[in-house]
Structure formats: structure tokens, C-alpha cells
Amino acid sequence: MTALLACAACAGQTKVVPSAPVPTSAAASPVAASPPPSSARPDQQQLDTAADAVSHLGGSYQDVFTGLMVDVPDGCVIVYRKPGGGGFDTALAHLGLGVRVDLRDAPRSISELAATRNRVAALIGHTSDYSIVMVGDGSEVSFTRGVVEVGVSGNLDSAQADLRGRFGDRVTVSAAQPLAG
């Protein structure tokens, strides 16, 4: 069982074959109602409902909200946001979620991460020495460090120098395998 689940609606990720972007779906597919497995938390639905409510609220505070994770083992929703911003914490407290919420500071908001992600994605197919094969901003690393994660194939040193030169500390660059296709 996965301990932490990223909020797909709050985050973006694009995977590509060397020249063409193939965005992953951010929408959850419908699931038939069935009894929860015995290892599921009895409050799992309450956690999921709380996460949905926080995600919806975050849509109104895109310059403050960064993202969220559901910590299943600890039974709480971890909310990443820029501190002191525009009434988000107060609005969150008024939701009355009925689950523990762990607020964590983040260096950048979801709108800042999305802007960087979009600028990096625009480079797909337009680089030499390396190919961008993955661009994402929906992980705990993205939230806590305020970075867009970029996976590349080809010359990693060249990619790191080029992308860090363009985006500074807003990206982290690592080797990745192109999608088989």
C-alpha cells in the first residue's frame, strides 16, 4: 500500500517520448463502490473527502497553495503552502474537515511551479545533447523544495548546466529513460 498519495488534481506531470509530449491524465477514473480492504483505514473516505475539499480551496489560492499529500498511515492531510499568504490558512481552518491537517511551508506556490513546468515543457524537442522525457511538479520533492522535476536522456551534464542556467533553483534535473513506444 502506498503511504503517501499525491493530489493529482493539484499537480502536473508530462511524460514524453523524445520529441512529442504525452500528458498524463490528472483526472481520477471512476471506481465502482466496494467494501474497503481490511488493511484500509476506517476513516479513508473522510481523508479523501478532506483532500478533495483542500484541493478545491487551493484552486482559489493558487498564489499561496502548493499541493497536498494524504498520509495514510498517520491519518492526516499534509498541506503545502507559502506561509502567511492571503488568508488561506484561515479559510482552511473554516472548512471543518474533521481530520488532522499538517501545514507545511513551501517556497513556491502551485502557480509558480506550473509556470516553470510550462516553460520547461516548451523546450521539449528543442534541445541538443539531451532530450526532456519527463516534467513534473506534483511530488513531495516539488512541494518541499519548490522545484519542477525534469527527467532527461542523453547528456546529463549538458542538461543540468542548460536547465539550471535557464531556471536556476526552480528545477532539479536527473537521468530518465524515454518511454518505450
N, C-alpha and C positions, 0 to 999 in steps of 0.2 A: 504494500500500500504506500502511496506517495505521501510523505509527511507534509510537504508544503505544496500548495497548488496556486499557480499564478492566476491572476484575474485576466483572462484572455480578452475580455471586452475593454480592459483598461490599457492594454499594451499592444504593441505591434511587432510583427516579425515578418520578414520577407525572406524566402529562400529562393535561390535562383540556380538554374543551370548556367554554365559560363556566360551566356550572352542575353538570356531572356528572364525577366523576373517572373516568379510564380508565387504570388502572395498566399500565405496560409489563411485559412478562414478564422475569423475572430468570433464567429457565432457558434454557440453550442448546438449540437444536434439534439433533437428531441429524444428523450429516453422514456420507454414505457415504465409506468409505475410498477414497482415490485418491492417486496419486503427488503429492507436493508440487510446486507450480510451480517453475520453475527459479530464480525470484527469492527463494524461501523459504530461511530459514536451515536448514542441515543439522541443527541442534540444536533446531528449533522444537518438536518433540514434548517434548523434555526441558524446555524453558522452560514449556510449557503444563502439564506434569505437576508441575513445581515450583510454579507459580502455584496449581494446584489444592490442593497439599499445604499451602501457606502459608494459603490461604483457609480450609481445613478447620481448621488450627491456630488461626487468628484467631477462629473460632467459639467456642473455649474461652477466649479472652482478649478479650472484647468491650469491656471497660473500658480496654484498652490498645491493641489493634489498631484501625487506622483504615481501611486499604484497601491495594490494591496496583495496580501497573501493570506490564505487560510491555513493556520497552523492547527492541523487536525489533532495531533497528539495532545497539545496543550489546550485545545478547545477555545481558540481565540482568533480574532481577525487582526492581522498586523497591517496598519495603515501607514504608508509612507507619504510625507508631505513636507513642503517647505515650512519651517516654523514661523509663527507669528503672522500668518498670511490671511488677510481679508475675511475673517470670520468663519473660516472652515471648521476649526476646532469647536466653536460654539454651535454651529449648525449640526455637526456630527453628534455632539452631546445631546442635542434635542431630538435625535432620531429615536431614542429609547430602544436600542437594538436588543437588549436582553442577553447579550453575550459580552464577554470581556473583549475590549478593544485595546490594543497595544499601539500607541502612537510613536512613530519613529521619524526622526529628522532625515530629510533628503536634501541634497544640494541643488537639485533641479526638479522642475515640475514636469508633468506629463506633456504639456505643450512644448516645453523646451526640448525634451527628449524627442518628441515627434518631429520637430523642426530639423534637428540634427539627423534623425533617421531618414527623413525625406531627402536631405541634401546628400547623404551618403548613397542612398538608393539611386539617386540621379546619376551617379558615377558608374553604375553597372553597365558593362560593355564599353566603357570609355577609359579604361586604364591599360597601361602597358606593364609588362613584367609580372603582373598578378591579375587574378580575377576575383571579384567580390562574389561569394557564393551564399552568404547569409548576412542579414542585417536585422538586429533585434533590440528591443528596449523593454521587454516585459519580464525580466528576471530579478531575483533578489540583488544580483550584482549591479544591474542597471539602476535599480531603485536606490540602493545604499551608496553607490559611488557616483551616481548621476551620469552614467555613460551609456552610449549606444555600443552594443557588441557587434563587431564586424568579423566575419569569418572569411578568409581568403585562401585561394590556392595559387600556387606559383611562388614567386619570390617574396617570402615573408618579410625579410629585412626591408626591401623596397616598399612594400605595402605599409609597414609600420611607419617608415620615415615619411612617405607621401601623405598618409591619412592623418598622422599626428601633426604634420606641418599644416594641413588644411583645417583640422578640427581641434587641435590641442588636446586638453584633458577631457574632452567630451566623447572620446571614443576609446575603446580597447580593441586591439587587433590581434587575432590568433589564426593559426592554421586551421583550415577546414577542408573537407573533401567535397568536391562538386557532387550534386545529386546525380545519380545514375538515371539515364533517361532514354 
